[in-house]
């Protein structure tokens, strides 16, 4: 399943499973796999990679404004990952996050970046299956989106 030359952007709150799904999805799409550890807050490194790659799966908590031009030009597919707040809290506790950090990470955020400027192509509940199965289902849906 490698026909997509589009970028896939995974977004959602901390603890939703972005990293695990990105790591399982990128090989299925023969795509580069890019997450926060790959660009350490230096978005210019991410932009350079996006400009050079044919396809990539990118993980973001929220979408940076400067990505909008690139994802529009490349017809990116935006996948919003979701899970109920108690599940997210539990996952963050299991990671060793303290209560104050959990509250900060899960503050109410009604959108993933810039409201009406971002079109979410897919919304996936990450409590429904393991990351590998979710990645397979997402890849199949991406193939349908073409």
C-alpha positions as semicolon CSV with decimal commas, in nm:
position;residue;x (nm);y (nm);z (nm)
1;X;0,000;0,000;0,000
2;X;0,234;0,271;-0,122
3;X;0,032;0,465;-0,376
4;X;-0,010;0,776;-0,163
5;X;0,231;1,061;-0,225
6;X;0,046;1,268;0,030
7;X;0,152;1,352;0,379
8;X;-0,037;1,212;0,672
9;X;-0,056;1,428;0,982
10;X;-0,150;1,253;1,307
11;X;-0,269;1,490;1,575
12;X;-0,437;1,463;1,911
13;X;-0,375;1,511;2,280
14;X;-0,088;1,365;2,480
15;X;-0,143;0,998;2,557
16;X;-0,367;0,927;2,261
17;X;-0,114;0,702;2,087
18;X;0,029;0,925;1,815
19;X;0,382;0,787;1,840
20;X;0,285;0,419;1,839
21;X;0,045;0,465;1,549
22;X;0,296;0,677;1,353
23;X;0,562;0,410;1,397
24;X;0,323;0,139;1,277
25;X;0,168;0,345;0,994
26;X;0,477;0,491;0,825
27;X;0,617;0,156;0,703
28;X;0,273;0,057;0,570
29;X;0,275;0,372;0,356
30;X;0,647;0,353;0,271
31;X;0,668;0,697;0,428
32;X;0,915;0,886;0,642
33;X;0,816;0,890;1,009
34;X;0,853;1,227;1,180
35;X;0,771;1,316;1,539
36;X;0,866;1,576;1,799
37;X;1,193;1,397;1,882
38;X;1,297;1,427;1,519
39;X;1,291;1,805;1,516
40;X;1,318;1,903;1,885
41;X;1,097;2,208;1,851
42;X;1,293;2,332;1,548
43;X;1,007;2,333;1,303
44;X;1,239;2,447;1,023
45;X;1,398;2,099;1,026
46;X;1,052;1,947;0,988
47;X;0,967;2,183;0,703
48;X;1,290;2,097;0,523
49;X;1,211;1,726;0,554
50;X;0,856;1,779;0,429
51;X;0,987;1,973;0,131
52;X;1,227;1,690;0,042
53;X;1,006;1,387;0,108
54;X;0,762;1,227;-0,130
55;X;0,552;1,116;0,164
56;X;0,568;1,130;0,541
57;X;0,367;1,053;0,850
58;X;0,402;1,348;1,088
59;X;0,300;1,353;1,454
60;X;0,184;1,679;1,616
61;X;-0,019;1,763;1,925
62;X;-0,153;2,065;1,738
63;X;-0,073;2,176;1,387
64;X;0,175;2,463;1,361
65;X;0,046;2,752;1,150
66;X;0,334;2,735;0,902
67;X;0,249;2,374;0,819
68;X;-0,082;2,484;0,667
69;X;0,077;2,604;0,342
70;X;0,272;2,281;0,304
71;X;-0,013;2,044;0,385
72;X;-0,246;2,231;0,151
73;X;0,006;2,220;-0,133
74;X;0,070;1,849;-0,077
75;X;-0,297;1,765;-0,003
76;X;-0,211;1,624;0,338
77;X;-0,448;1,386;0,509
78;X;-0,516;1,493;0,866
79;X;-0,601;1,214;1,109
80;X;-0,727;1,326;1,448
81;X;-0,670;1,062;1,714
82;X;-0,905;1,064;2,010
83;X;-0,967;0,883;2,336
84;X;-1,182;0,961;2,640
85;X;-1,016;1,183;2,899
86;X;-1,000;0,909;3,168
87;X;-0,811;0,686;2,924
88;X;-0,568;0,966;2,841
89;X;-0,514;1,039;3,211
90;X;-0,443;0,672;3,280
91;X;-0,197;0,646;2,991
92;X;-0,012;0,956;3,110
93;X;0,001;0,822;3,467
94;X;0,146;0,498;3,331
95;X;0,415;0,707;3,158
96;X;0,505;0,855;3,496
97;X;0,357;1,203;3,444
98;X;0,265;1,392;3,762
99;X;-0,086;1,527;3,824
100;X;0,000;1,889;3,737
101;X;0,162;1,786;3,408
102;X;-0,138;1,571;3,319
103;X;-0,376;1,863;3,376
104;X;-0,159;2,086;3,159
105;X;-0,129;1,829;2,881
106;X;-0,503;1,761;2,877
107;X;-0,633;2,115;2,904
108;X;-0,946;2,156;2,702
109;X;-0,867;2,217;2,338
110;X;-1,162;2,222;2,104
111;X;-0,963;2,197;1,785
112;X;-0,628;2,076;1,661
113;X;-0,477;2,402;1,560
114;X;-0,667;2,661;1,369
115;X;-1,035;2,582;1,371
116;X;-1,195;2,604;1,031
117;X;-0,856;2,623;0,858
118;X;-0,790;2,255;0,928
119;X;-0,998;1,989;0,758
120;X;-0,986;1,662;0,948
121;X;-1,012;1,375;0,701
122;X;-1,039;1,097;0,960
123;X;-1,110;1,078;1,332
124;X;-0,999;0,759;1,503
125;X;-1,082;0,642;1,855
126;X;-0,759;0,487;1,978
127;X;-0,936;0,280;2,245
128;X;-1,091;0,053;1,982
129;X;-0,780;-0,146;1,892
130;X;-0,405;-0,177;1,935
131;X;-0,180;0,065;1,741
132;X;-0,083;-0,194;1,476
133;X;-0,448;-0,271;1,398
134;X;-0,535;0,100;1,399
135;X;-0,246;0,171;1,161
136;X;-0,375;-0,097;0,923
137;X;-0,727;0,050;0,932
138;X;-0,597;0,405;0,884
139;X;-0,381;0,294;0,590
140;X;-0,685;0,133;0,427
141;X;-0,889;0,451;0,473
142;X;-0,605;0,662;0,334
143;X;-0,596;0,438;0,027
144;X;-0,969;0,505;-0,024
145;X;-0,912;0,881;0,009
146;X;-0,650;0,847;-0,264
